[in-house]
């Protein structure tokens, strides 16, 4: 016979050595494996139930923060949650949900006790943009200028190593060059990243942004860091997601009109600075939780490796 089973030829498969213990021992093995697999199924069900319960608890408690009626109530609700940080925020998802809640509280005015913030469309607070970038043909040799890939801004940090070489003249005064306080918005990507934004903190000579990103610059009435926070909030992201096009079979995108229409809460510049500072402090807590989670996972891996080595040694 010829043929392939799981990448193994029939000739080799037929010569595999199989241990055949006595029939009574085979029956004991079958029974033991059955019991162990049943235990695995039970553990899996318990784990799934625990994960669901934990996710629901986090969701409910974070809702008490975002639905607080004023800053005093927010402080009380935050204090209650802070007491249980060690058991609440123990997964990547729960920490991400906490970060979203922080952004939600920020734009609602809960961090500055101003619940009556004027809301304007994004186009009213822009000095420049939204304007699409440019994606020149990539070359396979080093070049002086590079164009960012979408992955360069997807993580929330600017990763310049995720860029492509190109060999085309770009005018020195072109809007394509990255400068301090530019905000890049992904207008096309997988749905998860559409509408995500990144603030450029300093001039970055030699780099342009691609066609699937838009660039905006804040007017003097709004702090660039605050604007980036507002655009990152769950409310803004939902607004853009609901207006995506091309979600069936093609890369989803948002257009210039959608971005210009995003509602932006506009407190005073002083309040904006306070919000930026408070969000920075709270996001630092999220970063600490992520670091703690990473350390815990590394410890678990090391422990598992040690146990396996001992069992097989």
N, C-alpha and C positions, 0 to 999 in steps of 0.2 A: 504493500500500500504506500502511496505517496500522498503528501498533504502536509498541512501545517496546523498545529494546535498550540495556540498561545505563543507563536514564534518558535516552537520546537517542531522539528520534522517528525513525521510519524515513525521513521526508522529509529531515531533517538528516543522518542517517547516510549516505544515498545520495549526498550532495554533499560528503562528506569528501574532502580532497585527499590522495592517496597518491603518494609518490615511487616511480617505477618506473625503476630504472637498467637498463642493457643486461643481457641474459640471462646473459652470462658473469660480470658483476659480481654479479648476484643469487646465482649459484652460489657465488662466493667469499664473499659475506656469509653465506649459509646454512652453509657449511663453518666459517667463523670463529666464528659464534655457537655452532655445535655444539661446537667445541673449548673455547670459553670456558665454556659451560654444564657441560661435562664437568669442567673445572677447578673450577668452583664446587661441583659434587657431591663431588669429592674433598676439597676444603677443608672442606666441611660434615662429611663422614665423619671426617676427622682431628680436627676440633674436638669432635665428639660423643665420639669415643674418648678424647680428652684430658680432657674434662670428667668422663667416667665414671671414668677412672683417677685423676684428682685427688680425686674424691669418695670413692673407695674408700680411697685413701691416708690422707685426713683421718680417715675413719671408723675405720680400723685403729689409727692413732696415738692418737686420742682414747680409744679403748678401753683402751690401755695405761695411761692416766691413771686412768680410772674403775675399772679392775680391779686397781689397785695394792694390795698386801697391807698396806702401812703407809705412813706419811708419808715415811720415808727413800726407799723405792722410788718414791713419787710425785715426790719432788724430783728424782731421777735421770731419770725419764721426762719430767718437765716440762722439765728442762734440755736434754734431747735434742730435744724439739719446739721449744723457744724458739730454737734455732740456725737453724731453717728457717722461722721465722714469715713471712718475706717471700715465700716461695713456697707455703706451705701455706694461709694465710688471705688469699686474694686474691679471694674471691667472697662475696656476701651469705650464701649457704647455709652456707659453711664457717665464717663468723664466728658465725652462729646456732648451729651445731653445737658450737662452742667454748663459747658461753654456756650451752648445755644441759649440757655436760660439767662445767662449773664448779658448776652447781647440784646436779648428781648427786654430785659429790665432796663438796660441802658437807654434804648430808644423810646421807651415808655415814660422816661423821666423819673423812674423809681429810685435811681441812684443819686438824684439831686433834689428829690421831693418837688418836682415840677411836673404835675400831671396834665398841664394845659399847654402843651407845646404846639406851636404852629406847624402845620405840615404843608410842604410845597413839593411840586414835581421836581425831579432831579435837574432838569434843564434850567431851572431858575437859579441854581446855585453853581453853575459851571462857568469857568473862564474859557474853557476849550473842550471840544468834543461833544458827544462821543464820535470818534473817528477810527475806522478800521486800520489795521496795520498792513504790512506787505510781506509776502512770502516769496522771495526770489528762489531760483533754482539752486539746489544744494550742490556744492562741489566736493570732490573727495580729496582735497588737499587743504592745508592750513590757510586761513585768510585773515586779513587784518580786522574785518568786520564779521559779525555773526548775528544770526537771527534766532530769537528764543523759540523753543518748541513749547507746546502746550504744557508739557510736564514741568517746565521751568517755574510755573506759578501755581501748580495744582495742590501743592502741599501746604500752602500758606506762607512759605518762605521762598525767596528768590534763589533758584538753583541755576547759576550761570553755566555749569557744566552740561546742562541739558539744552544745548543750543547747536546750531548748524552753521557750517561754513558757507559763505557765498562770495561770488566775485562780480559784484555789480556796483557801479558808482551811485552813492546816495549823497544828495546835496548836504552840505554842512549844516544848513539851517532847516533841514527837514524835520517835521513833527515826529518822524519815526524813531529818532534817537531817544534813548531813555534818560530822563532828567529827574532831579529831586522833586518829590511830591506828585509825580505822575501816578495815576491809578489805572492799572490794567484790568480789564474785565473780559473774561472768556465768553465770547459770543457763540462759540460752537465747540462742542465736545460731547462726551457721554453726559447723560442728563444730570448725573451727580455733580458735575463740575460747571455746567452752564450757569453763568451769572456770578461765578466766584470772582473775587477781586483781590488784587495785591497792591499795596502802596509801596512805591519806590522811595527809599529813604535817602538816597544820594545819587548824584550824577554817575552814570555808568557808561563811559566812553566806549565806542566800538560795538554797541549792541542795539539792535532795533527789535520791534515787536512784530509778530506775524499777523496775517490776514484774519485769523480766527480769534483775534483779540481786538478789543476797542480800547482806546485811551481817552481818559478824561482828566481835566485839571480843575481843582476847586477855585471858586471865586473868593474874594476877600471876606465874604460873609460867613464862610464855613471853614473849619479847620480840616485840612486833608486827612488827618488821622481819625477825626470824628466821622467824616464822610465815609471812610473805608469801613468803620465800625457799623454805621447805619446800613450800608449796602450789604454787609455780611450778616445782618440780623435775619432770623427766620421769616419775618414779615416781608422783607425785601426779596429774599430768595424765593419765597412762595409766589410773590407777585410775578417774578420773571419766569418761574417754572410753568405757571399757569398760561403763559403766553408763548411758550416754545412752539416752534413749527418744525416739521420734518421728523417727528418722533417715530414714525412707522417706516422702518427699513432704511432710513438715512440718518446721518448725524443730526441730532436736534440743535436748533439755533435760536437765538433771540435777535431781534433787529434793533436798529437805532431808535425807532419810535418807542419801543418797549422800554429801553434803557432810559430814555429821556423822561418817561412817564412814571418811573419808580417814585413812590411817595417818600419824601425825606423829612423826618421831624427836625425842626430848626430852632433849637433853643438859642440863647445868647452865646456869644463867643466865650464868655467867662464860664458858663455852664458846660459848654462843649469841652473846654479844657479840663474841668472837673470830672466829666464823664470819661474822657480819655484816660486820666490818671487812675480813676477807680476801676475801669475795665482792665487796665494794665495790672493792677494789684490782684484782681480776682483771677485773671488769666494766668498769673504766676502760680496761683494755687493749683490750677488745672495742670500746669506743667509739672509741679511737684508731685501731683497724684500720678501723672503718667510715668514719671521717673520711678516712683515707688512701685508701680505696677510692673514696669520693665524689670526692676531688680528682683521682684518676687517671682516673675516668670523665669528669669535666669537661674534663680535658686532652685526652683522646681525642676528645671531641666537637669541641673547638676545632680540633684538628689536622685532623680530617675535614672540617670546614667550610672551613678554609683551603685544603685540597687540592682540594675541589670548586670553590671560588671560582676557584682558579688554573686548573683544567681548563676551566671554563666562561667564564673571563674573556677 
